[in-house]
Amino acid sequence: SQNLLLILGLSWLIGGLIMIGVEIWRESKSEEETTHIVGIKDAILIGFFQCFAPIPGVSRSAATIVTARMLGVSKKDSAEFSFFLALPVLTLAGLYKLYKHRAILNTETIGILIFGSLVSFLICYFIIKLFIAFLRRRSFLSFGIYRVILGTLVTLYFINK
């Protein structure tokens, strides 16, 4: 619907601006950020910001990574923490779907499901490794710029429609 376009555009635009702001602020800090260890209070705050993910255009991983970056966590550790934070949620969601669709499970579909899960796991593992390697050389600034451009274009499209 048209309202969804506006929500997506604004979410991408605002999220991108926040991401850019946090990255510029973190890079201007002179203290060593790699020594920051995520404690219980930090984990709760990061988890709280994860709750904004049901809003269309808000990325769960971006919300957790940006929050961790605001707390002084390194780029690499922020991304790793975000991925680890996703594991319980994704595992439980997958198990729930298996339970919900248990009627279609049989010897033929279980083999396909196991194979698909294994391939998916391996591809995700490889992509996460590439992403972490990317973050060692660059910041999240490019992701923020991408979101601002995309959000601006979608919002302008909605306004002119």
Secondary structure as UniProt FT lines:
FT   HELIX           2..28
FT   TURN            34..35
FT   HELIX           40..50
FT   TURN            51..54
FT   TURN            56..57
FT   HELIX           60..70
FT   TURN            71..72
FT   HELIX           75..100
FT   HELIX           102..104
FT   HELIX           107..137
FT   HELIX           141..160
//
